[in-house]
Amino acid sequence: MATLLERNLLALARVLPHEAKRILDAPDFTPLLTPARSGAMTLERAVPGAETAGPVLLHSRYDPGREARRAVEGLSLGPTDTVFLLGFGLGYTAAAIIATQSVEVSIVAIEAEPGHLRAALSLQDFTAEIAAGRLAFFTPSAPGDALKLVEENVEIVFGGKAHFVDHEPSRRFAADYYRRCRGWLADAVEHGRMLLATQMLLPARQFENFMGNVVDYVTSPGVRELAGVFRGLPGVLVGAGPSLAADLPLLREARERAIILAVSTALRPVAAAGITPHFTNLVDFHGVSARYFEDLGAAEGVPVFVDPLAAHEAVAACRGPKVFKDDPVLNHVLDLPDGVKGDLDAGGSVAHFGFALLEMLGCDPIILVGLDLSYAAGVTHVPGTAFYRQWRALLSPFCTFEMLELECLLRRRQGLHPVASTAGGVVYTNPDMHSYVRDLGLLAGRFKGRCINATPRGALIEHTVPVPLAEALRALPARPVQARAVAPKALDPDARRAALDHARAALRRRREEVAAALAAYERLVPAATEAARRLAAEPEADVSRLAARVAEQKAAARACGRAHSLMVTMSRAVELARLRREREIRGRALAGADLARAEAERDAEFFSGLIARGREIAPALDRALSAVERALGTGV
């Protein structure tokens, strides 16, 4: 018969095999277990490197269970909240939460000592919680691990509130580790909330951009065709921070000895200084970004790398060659294989996307210029950007750019983050810029080459070396860079027509499927609403018959090809609300008519939300189809 440890590890191996193996290979501390007066076990061992301080007890020598219950008494948890346990010990805190809170509370245990986990899983049966995904063990070793944990479990983490619970005795064994983990996870949760808020608030605009970019997407080359074309050549990533103004003269010289990528927000001031970068990139989803490509002079034809989420007005304003990264939503709509354009982590900003592009192109070193990402100069952007042009109507001798920036800063002062500066000391960032600093640090950490931060007085980015730009340029090769053609060859007329024909056929299929899905949803919502009403008014109603009717309509909705999954993908707020309702229903342990009524109410809410999204998706598909047909008719 399998031991308790084996049963727990078997359950864990099915969901987190790496963690299960790590625990299995851990030191066996069970010989150090000693019974407390209550009969429960505690563990006593010396802190490595601090043996003279005496042994540490992981739990009370009197009653570990009671100690844990007291520790969570003041914890106010909702039925869909997530608890990050910083130190698992022998699992008494997790057991107390499970026993006293809703079964749908999720627990993520962070534990520096795998031997403690091995001992805990030898003592307590967590198989049901592990199998259901309500208890997970995780050991982040870097900020990127924490960010990945949150992003991969966004529906769970943000189904409710996130709580952090420290197990103080565990901190005695790895205080610095738990301190860093808490910071990483807090940052990751904050970043995840911003990301989720964007995904929830902007799906209509995002889909409009996707559809507005269909013609360019199917007729333009992908980033995969340029992988490694500048291998070994230095690359300069130019941001639009205020320090750029002083560095523009040096960049003019660098143009001949390095590959220059000026992010779209920096393109106009760079072009105004007489510098034509080798390429730019575009990520911004708002139509105002079309202004980035106005008045560029000689730089008008600069090639642009495009995230398909970018504003379609801005993509249309680009006069140079376009190169697209892959997008799973567009591929889904257009019946294209994933990876057809070449995937690339575009991140949350043009700077993040630009760094990933230079890495993909093979540049080494990568030099960062104009990436202040802070209020070190009192403003956030260099003069001449479209950012400031939006404020021109407000300017007067009594209202300057600096005053308007200060007003924004004061409104956001509660969210300011102090971070280290490249010049030493501290500078302040807002939540957006702080997330960019972190993301760039993660990219620089995985980059196998050298990354130089030549931005004076900006935020210090992890894994970069602060070096003044003049000094960094002196180290570049003396010979001019032989920049090969940046954009791959455009499609020939026959290949272009074939790509557009394929897109037209796919869009017609999606449009028919969306119409069928909407019709199914519009039958389902009244059925679910009526079932919920009947079950509330008549507890003895035929539950199975009502549930079967709703199930039949749900099956019809899900049978509508790719349209159903598309509408769910583009309805993040609706989907998150459904998942939250499901967890609440499970947490209430309903049965019979009560369960059927709650599920019918959930279905009515969910499919009502999909109807609203479908009514936005349908006209966007129509516009894309019209654009493709125009392109086929005119050849442009």
C-alpha positions, 0 to 999 in steps of 0.5 A: 500500500502506498505511503501518505508521502507517495500518494501526495507526490503522485497527485503533485506529479500529475500537475507539477512534475518538477516540484514533485521530483524536487521534493522526492529528491530532498533531504529526509527530515522525518527523523527530526520530527518530534511530537508536540504535547497535543500529539501533532508533530513538530520539527526541530533543526538547526539553521544552516550556518547558525548552529551556535544559535540553537535549533529552531522549531517549525511549529509549537511544541504544545499544539501546532494545529491551534497555533496555525488556526490562531495565525489565520483567525484574522484572515478575511478571505473571500470564496475565490481568493488566493493565499500566497504562503511564504513558508509551508512548514509542516502544512498546518497553516494550509490545513487551517485555511482549508478547514476554516475557509471556502474550499475554493480558496487557492493556496500557493505555497512558497517553500525554500526548504524542499525537505520541509515539504517532504516531511509535511507530505509525509504527515498530512493528506493534501491529495484532494487539494493538490488534484483539484488545483487548490494547493500548489507548491512553487519555488521561484528563483527569479522575478521572471518565475513569479511573473510566469506563475501569476500570468499562467494562473491569471483566472485563479489569482485574480478570481478574488483578492491576493493575500500574503501570509508569512510563516515566521519560523520558516523565515529563520532558514531563508529570510532573504529568500522569502523577502525577495519572493514576497517582493517578486510576487507583489510586483507580479500581482500588480503587473498582472492586475494592470495586464488584466485590466487592459485585456478586460477594458479594451477587447473591442478596440483590440479586435478592431485593430486585428481586423484593420490589420488583416490585409497587411498581416497576410501580405507582409513578411514575418519576423521569423524571416529576419532571425539572426540577420545582424548577428554579432553587430551592435544594436542601439535601442532608442527610447523617447525619454527626456535624456535622448535630447542630449544624446542625439548628436552622438547617435548621428555618429552611431548610425554608421557603426551600429544597427539603430532601432528607434521605438515609434514614440522616439521616431519623430525627434530622431528623424528631426535630428537628421538621423534615419534609424535602420528600423522602428517598431509599433505596439500602441493600440490607440489611434493617436499613435498614427502621429508618430509617423507624421513629418518624418522627412527622410525617415518616412520610409523606415521599415517598421516591425508591427505587433498586430495589436497596434492601432490600424490607423498607425499601421496604415500611416507607415510608409516603409516596409512592414514586418509582423510578429505572430498573433494567435487570435489573427491566426485563429480567425484566418485559419493560419498555423500558429507561428506562421509569422514567427513568435516574439514576446512583444511585452507591454511597451515598444521598448520591451518589443524593441529589445526582443527584436534586437535580440532576435536579429542577433545584435550584440551588444545591445545599448539602451539610450533614452530609456529614462523610465522615471521622473529623473528630469521632471518629465517623461518624454523628450520634446518633439514626441506626439505625446507633447503634441497632444498638449499644445492647445493647453500651453501658454506662458503660464502652463508649460509641458513641465507643469502639465507633467507635474500635474500628472505626477501629483495625481499619481503620487500614491503609486510612485516607486523609488528605484535605483538610478544609473547615476547612483541614488534613487529616482521615482517611477510610476506603476507603468514605468516600474513594470517596464523597468522590471520587464526589461530587466527580465529580458536583459537577464535572459539575453546571452550577450552584453547589455549596456544602459547608456541612459544617464540618471534613468532607472537602473535596469537589472542585468545591464551595465551603466556606461555613458553613451560616448564611452559605449560608442568608443567601444564599437567597431571602427568600420561602418556597419554593412546593414543588409536589407532590413525587410524580406522581399515582398510577396510577388503578385501571385503569392499576394493574391493567394494570401488574400484569397485565403483570408477572404475565405476564412473571414467568410467562414468566421462571419457565418459561424458568428451569425450562427453562434449569436443565434444559438446564444440568443436561444440559450439565454431565455432558456437558462433564464426561464430554468433559473426562474422555474427552479427558484419558484418551484423547488420540485420542478423537473431539474433534469428536464430543465438542465437538459434543455439548457445543455442542448442549447450550450452544445449548439452554441459550442458547435459553431466552429471557431466563432465560440472560442473567438468570442470567449477569447475576446471577452476576458471580463465575461470569461473571468466572471464565469470562472469566478461564479463557478468557484463560488458555486463549488464553494457553496456546495450546492446540490439538486435544484439549488445547484441547477438554478445557480448554474442556469443563472451563471450560463445566462450571464455568461452568454449574455456577455458573449452576445454583446461581444459577438455584436461587436465582432461581427461588424469588425469581421465585415470591415476586414472582409471588405478591406480584403475584397478591395485589396483583391480588386485593386491590387493595392 
